[in-house]
Amino acid sequence: MATDILVFFVPADDTEDVIEAVCAAGAGKIGDYDECAFVSPGIGQFRPLSGADPTIGSVGELEKVEENRVEITFPREIKADVIRALKAAHPYEEPGFHIIRNDA
């Protein structure tokens, strides 16, 4: 079974809730373990533009937020479910994420 890696950025205080949501969708399983994730802290920045409805910050103002980078594996065939769970649980209007394809 092919597994890929979801990488996303989330405010530090919301990290556990978002990880729980993507795990409930089937991510985070490695062998006989579940809820496996790597979390590293950092500072995210963004400027909401006209038309945005930001959860944090104000339109036109640069915002810097303590965030975590989360890396979590998932079976390739449930990609759509995992992304839906991420977007539903994430506090941001437009969560930052990407998928690393793992062909190993």
JORA-V658621 format. One record per residue. N is the residue number from 1. RES is the residue in one letter. NEAR is the number of other C-alpha atoms within 12 Angstrom. D_FIRST is the distance of its C-alpha to the first C-alpha in Angstrom with 2 decimals. Layout:
n/res/near/d_first
N/RES/NEAR/D_FIRST
N/RES/NEAR/D_FIRST
This chain:
n/res/near/d_first
1/M/14/0.00
2/A/17/3.81
3/T/25/6.45
4/D/27/10.05
5/I/33/13.34
6/L/38/16.07
7/V/32/19.53
8/F/37/22.51
9/F/37/26.16
10/V/39/28.02
11/P/33/31.53
12/A/25/31.66
13/D/17/33.05
14/D/23/30.24
15/T/29/27.29
16/E/25/26.65
17/D/22/26.86
18/V/40/24.35
19/I/42/21.82
20/E/26/22.37
21/A/26/21.82
22/V/41/18.45
23/C/33/17.34
24/A/23/18.77
25/A/30/16.59
26/G/31/13.41
27/A/38/13.23
28/G/33/14.10
29/K/22/12.02
30/I/21/11.49
31/G/13/11.52
32/D/8/14.71
33/Y/12/15.88
34/D/20/16.02
35/E/28/18.01
36/C/25/17.18
37/A/29/18.78
38/F/21/21.07
39/V/24/24.33
40/S/20/27.13
41/P/20/30.47
42/G/17/32.30
43/I/17/34.63
44/G/22/33.49
45/Q/19/36.08
46/F/25/36.61
47/R/21/39.55
48/P/22/39.38
49/L/15/40.96
50/S/11/43.18
51/G/11/41.37
52/A/18/38.98
53/D/17/39.10
54/P/22/38.08
55/T/20/37.17
56/I/24/38.65
57/G/20/41.45
58/S/18/43.69
59/V/17/43.59
60/G/15/44.86
61/E/16/44.60
62/L/16/42.27
63/E/20/40.38
64/K/17/38.82
65/V/23/36.59
66/E/21/35.12
67/E/28/31.40
68/N/28/28.22
69/R/30/25.28
70/V/35/22.09
71/E/31/18.70
72/I/41/15.73
73/T/38/11.94
74/F/37/9.98
75/P/30/6.79
76/R/23/7.85
77/E/17/8.79
78/I/25/11.27
79/K/27/12.95
80/A/19/16.19
81/D/21/16.50
82/V/37/16.11
83/I/34/18.66
84/R/21/20.94
85/A/26/20.99
86/L/40/21.79
87/K/26/24.58
88/A/21/25.99
89/A/27/26.28
90/H/31/27.34
91/P/25/31.14
92/Y/27/31.46
93/E/19/32.21
94/E/21/29.90
95/P/27/27.32
96/G/25/26.36
97/F/23/22.65
98/H/20/20.25
99/I/23/16.59
100/I/21/15.51
101/R/17/12.85
102/N/16/10.89
103/D/11/10.35
104/A/9/10.71
